[in-house]
Amino acid sequence: MPVVREFTLPDLGEGLTGAEVVRWMVEVGEVIAVDQPVVEVETAKAVVEVPCPYGGVVTARYGEPGEEVAVGAPLVTVAVSPAAGAPSPAAEVERPLVGYGVAEPDRGGRRRRVGAPAGSTAGATAGATAGATAVVTAVVTGASAAVGAPQAPAAPVAAAAAPVVVPVISPLVRRSAREHGIDLTTLTGSGPDGLIMRADVERAVAALASGAAPAGAPLHAGAHPPVGVPAGAEVVPLRGLRRAVAEKLTRSHREIPAATCWVDADATELMALRRQLNATPGPKVSVLALLARICTVALARFPELNSSVTEDGSGILRHSSVHLGFAAQGERGLVVPVVRDAQRLSTEQLGAELGRLTESARTGVLTPAELTGGTFTLNNYGVFGVDGSTPILNHPEAAMLGVGRIVAKPWVHQGELAVREVTQLSFTFDHRVCDGGTAGGLLRFVADCVEQPGMLLRQL
């Protein structure tokens, strides 16, 4: 006789307390295998596919796309039969769920999970299917007395077995509704057979801004503009990565007494060195890799700036390794991947790791571990075509080097006016860990290495 098991959102690591539902990968009434991914969620660090440790029939889902689910809150309930491959209580205790299910692309471009053995889902499918017929019969024919055994969740299975089906085909329509806080179940579609179209959502958004519900599209309770928002203005909710970034930057600005200094540097020789290195066989060396090498050497000379202040503000942590963060643009916005132990890597190895992490950022498959633990950040905002910036520090780090675009400018070189490749370097630092002399010393050393890259040989 099937029993209903409740699967809750596991601890995804890195101190995360919840995640936002991005999309459901299963439907109510669908037969699933042990460890099959059931939902894709977005944390402050990454997009994660969450596998369910039970095999059987999905009887309920909790949370709609765009909704936040707390760690430990129900995700799905599954009607499990003894033959469906459900784990034993002992196996449930041993099953690792922390950080489990980070999505990565496989060779076919589809997303897969890290942490599950290859072929585990396929291997478990046969076991789940063996007892699926009895479970489906119990659920579909309304044998709720059998399903509702003492182990059943608080939410009634009978109610969950009849989900509201929203007639929406386009994922763009769902996304637009989610971003604007529109409840699709309250809309009447203008398409064939009541299909909700993009125009229906746009009318609901306009009505939301004006405070009036359009005909045939009543808005859900509480879906009125927040107090103080002018008519016609759009309110974009802070969610997922954007909210995490906002919270971190606010904390950094509030807690860290930061100061910034800057200097112009002649990068002509650095660019000539790069061309020389790339003229020989082997992996190409990027400007970012050369700048990363300069940073590791500079931090060995000025270790005060590879540090952070303790949580209670009573001391300074000086880190023995340089975990170099760098700003990278991804599909989820600007992120800061981290190169571990950057001081131990050769320039070619630095370039390879920077390239790998940049590609992972572009495709949105960075793991939480690859986005945390930095001790110093290199911010190459020159790729956006700007010369200077005063960035906010990446809390709790104590320093960040910013590099503007490298552009041809008139420059006095060896006593004569010449056209040189010039960049502006800026350095933002936590004034608690050092004074301006130390920060200026590091920045001047970096500028000297940019202008005379041969100086690096003395330091290696």
For each residue, the residues with C-beta under 8 A, 3 or more apart:
1: 81 138 146 149
2: 56 57 79 80 81 84 134 135 138 139 146 147
3: 79 80 147 149 151 152
4: 59 77 78 79 80 147 148 149 151 152 153 157
5: 54 56 77 78 80 86 151
6: 74 76 77 153
7: 38 52 53 54 74 75 76 77 78
8: 71 72 73 74 75
9: 12 18 19 41 50 69 70 71 72 73 74 75
10: 50 71 97 98 100
11: 16 71 97 98
12: 9 16 19 41 43 48 71 98 99 100 368
13: 16 98 99 368
14: 43 45 99 368 369 372
15:
16: 11 12 13 19 43 44 45 71 368
17: 70 71
18: 9 68 69 70 71 73
19: 9 12 16 41 42 43 48 68 69 71
20: 41 42 43 66 67 68 69 239 240
21: 24 39 40 41 63 64 65 66 67 68 69
22: 39 40 41 42 47 65
23: 39 40 65 171
24: 21 27 38 39 40 61 65
25: 37 38 39 40 49
26: 30 32 36 38 39 58 61 76
27: 24 30 58
28: 58 59 60 61 160 161 163
29: 57 58 59 136 139 140 161
30: 26 27 57 58
31: 56 57 128 129 132 135 136
32: 26 36 38 52 54 55 56 57 58 78 128
33: 36 55 85 121 124 125 127 128 129
34: 52 53 54 55 85 86 87 120 124 127 128
35: 51 52 53 116 120 121 124
36: 26 32 33 51 52 55 121 124 125 128
37: 25 40 49 50 51 52 101 113 121
38: 7 24 25 26 32 50 51 52 58 75 76
39: 21 22 23 24 25 26 49 50 61 63 75 76
40: 21 22 23 24 25 37 47 48 49 50 103 111
41: 9 12 19 20 21 22 47 48 50 69
42: 19 20 22 46 47 48 239 240 241 332
43: 12 14 16 19 20 46 47 48 240 368
44: 16 240 241 243 244
45: 14 16 241 244 366 367 368 371 372
46: 42 43 102 103 365 366 367 368 371
47: 22 40 41 42 43 103 332 364 365
48: 12 19 40 41 42 43 101 102 103
49: 25 37 39 40 101 102 103 111 112 113
50: 9 10 37 38 39 40 41 75 100 101
51: 35 36 37 38 100 101 113 116
52: 7 32 34 35 36 37 38 75 76 78
53: 7 34 35 87 92 95 97
54: 5 7 32 34 78 80 84 86 87
55: 32 33 34 36 78 80 84 85 86 124 127 128
56: 2 5 31 32 78 79 80 81 84 86 128 131 132 135
57: 2 29 30 31 32 78 79 132 135 136 139
58: 26 27 28 29 30 32 38 61 76 77 78
59: 4 28 29 77 78 79 139 147 157 160 161
60: 28 74 76 77 153 155 157 160 161 163
61: 24 26 28 39 58 75 76 160 163
62: 69 73 74 75 76 155
63: 21 39 67 68 69 75
64: 21 67
65: 21 22 23 24 174 178
66: 20 21 178 179 239
67: 20 21 63 64
68: 18 19 20 21 63 239
69: 9 18 19 20 21 41 62 63 73 75
70: 9 17 18 73
71: 8 9 10 11 12 16 17 18 19
72: 8 9
73: 8 9 18 62 69 70
74: 6 7 8 9 60 62 77 153 155
75: 7 8 9 38 39 50 52 61 62 63 69
76: 6 7 26 38 39 52 58 60 61 62
77: 4 5 6 7 58 59 60 74 152 153 155 157 160
78: 4 5 7 32 52 54 55 56 57 58 59
79: 2 3 4 56 57 59 135 138 139 147 157
80: 2 3 4 5 54 55 56 84 86 135
81: 1 2 56 84 86 131 132 134 135
82: 86 131
83: 127 130 131 134
84: 2 54 55 56 80 81 127 128 130 131 132 135
85: 33 34 55 124 127 128 130 131
86: 5 34 54 55 56 80 81 82
87: 34 53 54 91 92 95
88: 91 92
89: 92 93
90: 93 94
91: 87 88 94 95
92: 53 87 88 89 95
93: 89 90
94: 90 91
95: 53 87 91 92
96: 100 115
97: 10 11 53 100
98: 10 11 12 13
99: 12 13 14 102 115 367 368 369
100: 10 12 50 51 96 97 113 115 116
101: 37 48 49 50 51 113 114 115 116
102: 46 48 49 99 113 114 115 365 367 368
103: 40 46 47 48 49 111 112 113 114 365
104: 111 112 113 114 365
105: 109 110 111 112 363 365
106: 109 110 111 112
107:
108:
109: 105 106
110: 105 106
111: 40 49 103 104 105 106 365
112: 49 103 104 105 106
113: 37 49 51 100 101 102 103 104 116
114: 101 102 103 104 367
115: 96 99 100 101 102
116: 35 51 100 101 113 120 121
117: 120
118:
119: 122 123
120: 34 35 116 117 123 124
121: 33 35 36 37 116 124 125
122: 119 125
123: 119 120 126 127
124: 33 34 35 36 55 85 120 121 127 128
125: 33 36 121 122 128 129
126: 123 129 130
127: 33 34 55 83 84 85 123 124 130
128: 31 32 33 34 36 55 56 84 85 124 125 131 132
129: 31 33 125 126 132
130: 83 84 85 126 127
131: 56 81 82 83 84 85 128 134 135
132: 31 56 57 81 84 128 129 135 136
133: 136 137
134: 2 81 83 131 137 138
135: 2 31 56 57 79 80 81 84 131 132 138 139
136: 29 31 57 132 133 139 140
137: 133 134 140 141 143
138: 1 2 79 134 135 141 143 146 147
139: 2 29 57 59 79 135 136 143 147 157 161
140: 29 136 137 161
141: 137 138
142: 158 161
143: 137 138 139 146 147
144: 147 148 156 157 158
145: 148
146: 1 2 138 143 149
147: 2 3 4 59 79 138 139 143 144 152 157
148: 4 144 145 152 156 157 158
149: 1 3 4 146 152
150:
151: 3 4 5
152: 3 4 77 147 148 149 157
153: 4 6 60 74 77 157
154:
155: 60 62 74 77 159 160
156: 144 148 159 160
157: 4 59 60 77 79 139 144 147 148 152 153 160 161
158: 142 144 148 161 162
159: 155 156 162
160: 28 59 60 61 77 155 156 157 163
161: 28 29 59 60 139 140 142 157 158
162: 158 159
163: 28 60 61 160
164: 185
165:
166: 184 185 196
167: 189 191 193 194 195 196
168: 173 174 184 189 195 196
169: 173 195
170: 173 174 198
171: 23 174 175
172: 175 176 198
173: 168 169 170 176 177 196 197 198 201
174: 65 168 170 171 177 178 184
175: 171 172 178 179
176: 172 173 179 180 182 198 201 202 205
177: 173 174 180 182 183 184 201 204
178: 65 66 174 175 181 182
179: 66 175 176 236 237
180: 176 177 201 204 205 208 234
181: 178 208 223 235 237
182: 176 177 178 186 187 201 204 205 208 219 223
183: 177 186 187 219 220 223
184: 166 168 174 177 187 196 201
185: 164 166 220
186: 182 183 217 218 219 220
187: 182 183 184 196 200 201 204 216 217
188: 194 200 216 217
189: 167 168 194 195 196 197 200
190: 196 197 199 200 216
191: 167 194 195 196 197 200
192: 195
193: 167
194: 167 188 189 191
195: 167 168 169 189 191 192
196: 166 167 168 173 184 187 189 190 191 200 201
197: 173 189 190 191 200 201
198: 170 172 173 176 201 202
199: 190 202 203
200: 187 188 189 190 191 196 197 203 204 217
201: 173 176 177 180 182 184 187 196 197 198 204 205
202: 176 198 199 205 206
203: 199 200 206 207 214 217
204: 177 180 182 187 200 201 207 208 213 214 217 219
205: 176 180 182 201 202 208 209 234
206: 202 203 209 210 214
207: 203 204 210 211 212 213 214 217 219
208: 180 181 182 204 205 211 219 223 224 225
209: 205 206 225 231 232 233 234
210: 206 207 231 232
211: 207 208 224 225 231
212: 207
213: 204 207 217 218 219
214: 203 204 206 207 217
215:
216: 187 188 190
217: 186 187 188 200 203 204 207 213 214
218: 186 213
219: 182 183 186 204 207 208 213 223 224
220: 183 185 186 223
221:
222:
223: 181 182 183 208 219 220
224: 208 211 219
225: 208 209 211 229 231 233 235
226: 229 235
227:
228:
229: 225 226 233 235
230: 233
231: 209 210 211 225
232: 209 210
233: 209 225 229 230
234: 180 205 209
235: 181 225 226 229
236: 179
237: 179 181
238: 242 243 246
239: 20 42 66 68 242 243
240: 20 42 43 44 243 244 332
241: 42 44 45 244 245 332 333 335
242: 238 239 245 246 333
243: 44 238 239 240 246 247
244: 44 45 240 241 247 248
245: 241 242 248 249 333 334
246: 238 242 243 249 250
247: 243 244 250 251
248: 244 245 251 252 394 395
249: 245 246 252 253 392 395
250: 246 247 253 254
251: 247 248 254 255 395
252: 248 249 255 256 258 392 393 394 395
253: 249 250 256 258 392
254: 250 251
255: 251 252 395
256: 252 253 309 393 395 430 432
257: 430 431 432
258: 252 253 392 393 428 429 430 431
259: 428 429 431 436 439
260: 390 426 427 428 429
261: 426 427 436 439 440 443
262: 388 402 424 425 426 427 443
263: 424 425 443 444 447
264: 422 423 424 425
265: 422 423 424 425 446 447 450 451
266: 269 411 413 420 421 422 450 451
267: 270 271 406 421 422 423 450 451
268: 271 272 413 420 421
269: 266 272 273 451 452 453 454
270: 267 273 274 287 290 450 451 453
271: 267 268 274 275 287 406 421
272: 268 269 275 276
273: 269 270 276 277 290 453
274: 270 271 277 278 285 286 287 290
275: 271 272 278 279
276: 272 273 279 280
277: 273 274 280 285
278: 274 275 284 285
279: 275 276
280: 276 277
281:
282: 348
283: 348 351 352
284: 278 351
285: 274 277 278 289 290 347 348 351
286: 274 289 290 351 354 355
287: 270 271 274 290 291 380 406
288: 291 292 326 351 354 378 380
289: 285 286 292 293 347 348 350 351 354
290: 270 273 274 285 286 287 293 294 347 453
291: 287 288 294 295 378 380 401 403 450
292: 288 289 295 296 324 326 339 342 350 354 378
293: 289 290 296 297 347 350 456
294: 290 291 297 298 446 449 450 453 456
295: 291 292 298 299 322 324 342 376 378 401 446
296: 292 293 299 300 322 324 342 343
297: 293 294 300 301 449 456 459 460
298: 294 295 301 302 442 445 446 449
299: 295 296 302 303 305 306 322 343 376 442
300: 296 297 303 343 459
301: 297 298 442 445 459
302: 298 299 305 306 438 441 442 445
303: 299 300 306 307 318
304: 307 316 318 433 434 438
305: 299 302 376 398 399 429 433 434 438 439 442
306: 299 302 303 318 319 322 375 376 398 399
307: 303 304 316 317 318 319 375 398 433
308: 316 317 319 375 396 397 398 430 433
309: 256 313 315 316 317 396 398 430 432 433
310: 313 314 315 316 317
311:
312:
313: 309 310 432
314: 310
315: 309 310
316: 304 307 308 309 310 398 432 433
317: 307 308 309 310
318: 303 304 306 307
319: 306 307 308 322 323 375
320:
321: 340 341 343 344 375
322: 295 296 299 306 319 341 342 343 375 376
323: 319 338 339 340 341 342 373 374 375 376
324: 292 295 296 338 339 342 374 375 376 377 378
325: 336 337 338 339 374 375 376 377 378 394 397
326: 288 292 336 337 339 354 357 377 378 379 380
327: 334 335 336 377 378 379 380 381
328: 334 335 336 337 357 358 361 362
329: 333 334 335 361 362 383
330: 333 334 335 361 362 363 364 366
331: 362 363 364
332: 42 47 240 241 335 364
333: 241 242 245 329 330
334: 245 327 328 329 330
335: 241 327 328 329 330 332 361 366 371
336: 325 326 327 328 371 374 377 394
337: 325 326 328 357 358 360 361 366 370 371
338: 323 324 325 357 370 371 372 373 374
339: 292 323 324 325 326 342 345 350 353 354 357
340: 321 323 373
341: 321 322 323 344 345
342: 292 295 296 322 323 324 339 345 350
343: 296 299 300 321 322
344: 321 341
345: 339 341 342 349 350 353
346: 349 350
347: 285 289 290 293 350 351
348: 282 283 285 289 351 352
349: 345 346 352 353
350: 289 292 293 339 342 345 346 347 353 354
351: 283 284 285 286 288 289 347 348 354 355
352: 283 348 349 355 356
353: 339 345 349 350 356 357
354: 286 288 289 292 326 339 350 351 357 358
355: 286 351 352 358 359
356: 352 353 359 360
357: 326 328 337 338 339 353 354 360 361 366 370
358: 328 337 354 355 361 362
359: 355 356 362 363
360: 337 356 357 363 365 366 370
361: 328 329 330 335 337 357 358 364 366
362: 328 329 330 331 358 359
363: 105 330 331 359 360
364: 47 330 331 332 361
365: 46 47 102 103 104 105 111 360
366: 45 46 330 335 337 357 360 361 370 371
367: 45 46 99 102 114 370 371
368: 12 13 14 16 43 45 46 99 102 371 372
369: 14 99 372 373
370: 337 338 357 360 366 367
371: 45 46 335 336 337 338 366 367 368
372: 14 45 338 368 369
373: 323 338 340 369
374: 323 324 325 336 338 377 394 397
375: 306 307 308 319 321 322 323 324 325 397
376: 295 299 305 306 322 323 324 325 397 398 399 400 401
377: 324 325 326 327 336 374 393 394 397 399 400 401
378: 288 291 292 295 324 325 326 327 400 401 403
379: 326 327 389 391 400 401 402 403
380: 287 288 291 326 327 383 402 403
381: 327 384 386 389 391 402 403 404
382: 385 386 387 403 404 405 406 423
383: 329 380 405
384: 381
385: 382 405
386: 381 382 389 404 405
387: 382 404 405 407 424
388: 262 402 404 424 426
389: 379 381 386 402 404 426
390: 260 426 428
391: 379 381 400 402 426 428
392: 249 252 253 258 428
393: 252 256 258 377 397 398 399 400 428 429 430
394: 248 252 325 336 374 377 397 400
395: 248 249 251 252 255 256
396: 308 309
397: 308 325 374 375 376 377 393 394 400 430
398: 305 306 307 308 309 316 376 393 429 430 432 433
399: 305 306 376 377 393 427 428 429 430 433 439 442
400: 376 377 378 379 391 393 394 397 427 428 429
401: 291 295 376 377 378 379 425 426 427 443 446
402: 262 379 380 381 388 389 391 425 426 427 428
403: 291 378 379 380 381 382 423 424 425
404: 381 382 386 387 388 389 423 424 425 426
405: 382 383 385 386 387 423
406: 267 271 287 382 421 422 423
407: 387 421 422 423
408: 419 420 421 422
409: 419 420 421 422
410: 417 418 419 420
411: 266 417 418 419 420 422
412: 415 416 417 418
413: 266 268 416 417 418 420
414:
415: 412
416: 412 413
417: 410 411 412 413
418: 410 411 412 413
419: 408 409 410 411
420: 266 268 408 409 410 411 413
421: 266 267 268 271 406 407 408 409
422: 264 265 266 267 406 407 408 409 411
423: 264 265 267 382 403 404 405 406 407 450
424: 262 263 264 265 387 388 403 404
425: 262 263 264 265 401 402 403 404 443 446 447 450
426: 260 261 262 388 389 390 391 401 402 404
427: 260 261 262 399 400 401 402 439 442 443 446
428: 258 259 260 390 391 392 393 399 400 402
429: 258 259 260 305 393 398 399 400 433 434 439
430: 256 257 258 308 309 393 397 398 399 433
431: 257 258 259 434 435 436
432: 256 257 309 313 316 398
433: 304 305 307 308 309 316 398 399 429 430
434: 304 305 429 431 437 438 439
435: 431 438 439
436: 259 261 431 439 440
437: 434 440 441
438: 302 304 305 434 435 441 442
439: 259 261 305 399 427 429 434 435 436 442 443
440: 261 436 437 443 444
441: 302 437 438 444 445
442: 298 299 301 302 305 399 427 438 439 445 446
443: 261 262 263 401 425 427 439 440 446 447
444: 263 440 441 447 448
445: 298 301 302 441 442 448 449
446: 265 294 295 298 401 425 427 442 443 449 450
447: 263 265 425 443 444 450 451
448: 444 445 451 452 455
449: 294 297 298 445 446 452 453 455 456
450: 265 266 267 270 291 294 423 425 446 447 453
451: 265 266 267 269 270 447 448
452: 269 448 449 455
453: 269 270 273 290 294 449 450 456
454: 269 457
455: 448 449 452 458 459
456: 293 294 297 449 453 459 460
457: 454 460
458: 455
459: 297 300 301 455 456
460: 297 456 457
